[in-house]
């Protein structure tokens, strides 16, 4: 027999088909409403365990929407917690169907990685858009070799091959085929063996540590071009020994139960976190006499509040936009291609 949740809203007693609905009464505040996953789903690894819901307590009819949300989450959780369904093989047979399953399956490894890694995978998936209608059964080693060559084609007739882009596409295929093989999808085990061939790996490039001259060249060129924030980013990485993520921060997707503070920086349901601000102790406590590049940049910044490294529109960089911009400046400044942003920290 189905159990219904009883809720009183505006004097009306509602009987809701809302499995997993929990309401916590808080003194002097609006009740805290969540959907809570069933114990068997949690034991099977389902996430999230709880989802914050936001009903309109002035409108009893809005609770039908809340009940629908509960039923949707309950269905996802129970499907995940049922071994027979969780191991059900994928069937459609196209690469696009496999990608869709990888994106939407609650058990997909995509949902277990950090936000920055997930963003990388989503960008790699976009590279595969031209091939989504191809049947998995029609893919062989020659097919992957053709795709690898197409993805690596230069943007200009005499330009450089984009080997890293091509390898990113193959790496995404490896992740997809591994996911499909674990779901018993036909062809995926065979395709994973093919995709793992070392012929699709980027040959290790000659890399070199950034020198004082390189750092000075980059900062000087960025300042000459009017990009003081990019200059400051490089100066902080080099003179303070900080990683890129410690300087520019990252954008993390908001969860349904996240609270947004007045000082939070939010854009497109993502919150900026972890980056260097003018209030950061690491920046406020430095001896500028020992950090001439940082000092040179700070002297050109009037408004020293909030995030240090922002775009021209005032929003903090995401790492892809930052990396592209950094490479443009580095190339224009004459830095060797062997010098990369990940090598920006001065040797200690």
C-alpha positions, 0 to 999 in steps of 0.5 A, spaced: 500 500 500 502 506 498 504 511 503 502 518 503 506 524 506 501 529 510 503 536 510 499 542 512 500 548 508 496 555 509 491 551 513 490 546 508 491 538 510 495 535 503 496 528 502 502 527 497 505 522 493 512 524 495 516 518 497 522 520 501 520 527 503 522 530 509 520 536 513 524 539 518 521 544 523 526 550 525 524 555 530 523 562 527 524 560 520 521 557 514 521 549 514 527 545 511 524 541 506 529 535 503 528 529 499 532 523 502 534 517 498 532 510 500 537 506 505 538 501 499 540 506 494 545 509 499 548 503 500 549 501 493 553 508 492 547 512 490 548 520 490 546 525 492 543 522 499 539 528 500 536 534 495 534 540 498 527 542 495 524 549 495 516 549 496 512 556 496 509 555 503 504 561 501 501 556 495 498 549 497 498 547 489 506 548 489 507 542 493 504 538 487 511 540 484 515 538 490 511 531 490 513 530 483 520 532 484 520 527 490 518 521 485 523 523 480 529 522 485 526 516 488 525 513 481 532 514 480 535 512 486 531 505 486 533 504 479 541 505 481 539 500 487 537 495 483 542 490 481 539 487 475 537 494 472 544 497 474 547 492 470 542 492 464 546 492 458 546 498 453 542 497 447 542 502 441 548 501 438 550 508 436 556 512 439 551 518 440 547 513 445 553 511 449 555 518 450 548 520 452 548 514 457 555 516 460 552 523 461 545 521 464 546 514 468 547 516 475 552 510 476 556 514 470 564 515 473 562 522 470 559 524 476 564 522 481 570 526 479 571 533 481 568 539 477 574 541 473 575 534 471 568 533 469 568 540 465 574 537 461 570 531 459 564 535 457 569 539 452 572 532 450 565 530 448 564 536 444 570 533 440 566 527 438 559 531 435 561 529 428 561 521 429 555 520 434 551 517 429 556 512 427 554 505 429 559 502 434 559 495 430 562 499 424 568 502 428 575 499 427 582 501 428 582 504 421 576 508 423 579 511 430 585 512 426 581 517 421 578 520 427 585 521 430 587 525 424 581 529 423 581 531 430 588 533 429 588 537 423 591 544 423 586 550 423 590 553 417 593 550 411 600 551 414 599 550 421 601 545 426 598 539 427 593 539 434 596 532 437 593 534 444 586 535 441 586 529 437 589 525 443 583 528 448 578 525 443 581 518 443 582 519 451 574 521 451 573 515 447 577 510 452 573 513 457 566 511 454 568 504 451 570 503 458 564 505 461 560 501 456 564 495 457 562 495 464 555 496 462 555 490 458 554 494 451 556 490 445 562 492 442 565 496 447 570 491 450 573 490 443 573 498 442 577 499 448 582 494 446 583 498 440 583 505 443 588 503 448 593 503 442 599 507 444 599 510 437 594 515 439 598 518 445 601 524 444 609 523 444 612 527 450 614 534 448 620 537 450 618 541 456 622 546 460 622 550 466 620 557 466 626 562 467 626 569 470 627 571 463 621 567 461 617 570 467 619 577 465 618 577 458 611 574 459 609 579 464 612 585 460 608 583 454 602 582 458 602 589 461 604 592 454 598 589 451 594 592 457 592 585 460 595 587 467 591 581 470 594 576 466 601 579 468 599 578 475 597 571 474 604 569 471 607 573 477 604 570 482 605 563 480 612 564 478 614 569 485 610 565 490 610 558 487 603 557 486 599 553 482 594 555 476 588 553 480 591 556 487 591 563 483 585 563 478 580 558 482 575 554 479 568 554 478 564 549 481 557 547 480 551 549 485 548 543 488 540 543 490 541 544 497 547 549 497 546 556 500 548 562 496 551 568 501 552 575 499 559 575 498 559 569 493 560 569 486 555 565 482 555 565 474 550 560 470 549 556 477 556 555 478 560 558 484 567 561 484 572 558 489 579 557 491 582 563 487 587 568 490 583 575 492 586 581 494 584 579 501 588 573 501 593 572 507 598 569 502 598 576 498 597 581 503 603 578 507 608 578 501 615 582 501 614 586 495 621 588 495 622 580 493 617 580 488 618 585 483 614 582 478 608 582 483 609 589 485 610 592 478 603 589 477 599 591 483 602 598 482 597 598 476 591 596 479 587 601 482 581 597 485 584 592 489 578 588 492 575 581 490 578 576 486 585 578 483 585 574 476 579 576 472 577 577 465 575 584 462 568 583 464 570 582 471 568 575 472 574 570 474 577 566 469 575 559 468 581 554 467 580 553 459 579 561 457 585 562 462 589 557 459 588 559 452 589 566 453 596 565 457 598 561 451 596 567 446 600 571 450 606 567 451 606 565 443 606 573 442 611 574 447 616 569 444 616 564 449 618 557 447 612 552 446 616 548 451 614 553 456 607 551 459 603 554 464 604 548 469 611 550 469 610 557 471 612 556 478 619 558 480 624 552 482 625 553 490 
